[in-house]
C-alpha cells in the first residue's frame, strides 16, 4: 500500500495559544473546555471522518495571562476515559509530564485507558515547558534541560518495562485446573536507575495493542534525540514547507541511526486549515480571524511563556526586543532563542515581535476545498509529514474540512476510506511490541533446542552407525 495521510484532531475549547478572541465567538460555548460533551462530539465527528486520533494538550501551571483554554480545562486521562466509552476506533492521546509524575502511577493510568478504549491509548511525553510548574510540586526551580530529558528517557523505559509485567497469556483462567494466573508469566521490574527506583510489577495486563503509543513533541536537540529514541508519533513544529521538510528528514535520519525503522515513527505537523466555498471567501475568513485575535496584550503574554511566564509589558514597546535568553534556559529555550535571533536579524522592536506573533501561526492550507486538498497533497509529497494534527475554531469549520476536503483526499488515494484496525497502533501502521519476557523465553528455548541438536549430532568425521 502506498503512503497515506494520517489525521488527528486537537480541540482547543475556548481558545488556545494565539486564539485570544475565540471565546467571544457566539458559536463557541463559554464552558467548552470543561464540557465533556464538547469533546465527545469532537471525537465522534473526527471518528466519522476516519481520523487516527484525538489529541489533548495539557500543562500544570497558569497565571491570569494564559490562554483561555489553559485557565479552565479537564485533566486529559480522566477526559479521554469518558470519550473512550462513546467512540470505537479513534485513538486517544493524552499529554502527561515525565518531570512531574511518577512512572508507576502514570503507567497504570495509561494502561487503564488502553483497556477502557480497547487498545487506543497514546501518551504525549512532555518534560514541561512552563518553568513555574516546579512550584506546584514542591520544588524551588524547574529542572534543567539535560536532567529533564534524561529523566524523560528513563521514565519511558520504566513505563514500557511495567507495561510488560504480564505476558500476553498470563491469565489462563482455567476453572478445571483451578489456575487463574500463571505465576511464571508475571514479572517484577526491579529497576534502579539515575532518576527512578521501581520494583513492579504493574497490576494490569497488556491491552490489545500491547502498549500505549508513545508520542513526543520536542524541537530542541534534546527533544529531537528523545523522539528518535523512543517516540512512535511526533507533534512537529511545522513552520514553512522547507522547515517542515528539514525537521521530517532529520527525525527520520536520527531514528534510523538508533537502529529503528523510520516508518515506525509518524510525524504530525500542526495545521489549522481555513476552508470556505471559494478561495476569496477563505481569505476573508483568514483576515477576520487575524482581527479577532489581534490583541497586543495577549500576544505579549504569549511571548512571555517562552521566557518563564515573563511580563514583557514592563518594557518599552518601541525599544529593541530584549535579550532575555537566560530566563528561558530551563523552559522554552529553543523557542526563545529563535525569537531573539529573528529580532536581532531584522532589528525588530518588542511591539513588532508581538504584533507578528500570530503571523507565524498562519496556516498554509487556506481556500476552497480543492485548494486546501492541493496544498495538503503538495506538502505530503514534498516529504514534510506523515500526518496533520488539525485544530479548528468551531464545529462548523471542522465540518467544512470533513465534508469538503476529506472526500477529495480519499478520491486521490491519499486518505483511508475505512479504518484498517480497531487499535491506534493498527491504524497508524505501527507494530505491536513483543513482550520482552516472552521474547527472552523463546530465545532461551531456541538456544536449548539448538544445543540439544548439536549434542545429538555425530562428531565431525565420525561414522554414524
Secondary structure as UniProt FT lines:
FT   STRAND          6..9
FT   TURN            13..14
FT   TURN            17..18
FT   TURN            20..21
FT   HELIX           22..24
FT   TURN            26..27
FT   TURN            30..31
FT   HELIX           32..34
FT   HELIX           36..48
FT   TURN            49..50
FT   STRAND          53..56
FT   TURN            64..65
FT   HELIX           68..71
FT   HELIX           76..84
FT   TURN            85..86
FT   STRAND          91..97
FT   HELIX           103..116
FT   TURN            117..118
FT   STRAND          121..126
FT   HELIX           131..136
FT   TURN            137..138
FT   HELIX           145..163
FT   TURN            168..169
FT   TURN            175..178
FT   HELIX           183..185
FT   STRAND          191..192
FT   STRAND          197..198
FT   TURN            208..209
FT   STRAND          213..216
FT   HELIX           221..230
FT   STRAND          233..236
FT   HELIX           241..257
FT   TURN            258..259
FT   HELIX           262..264
FT   STRAND          266..271
FT   STRAND          274..276
FT   HELIX           279..292
FT   HELIX           296..305
FT   TURN            306..308
FT   HELIX           312..314
FT   TURN            317..318
FT   HELIX           325..328
FT   TURN            329..330
FT   HELIX           333..346
FT   HELIX           350..355
FT   HELIX           357..361
FT   STRAND          366..368
FT   HELIX           369..381
FT   TURN            382..383
FT   STRAND          387..390
FT   HELIX           395..404
FT   HELIX           406..411
FT   TURN            412..413
FT   HELIX           424..428
FT   HELIX           436..456
FT   TURN            460..461
//
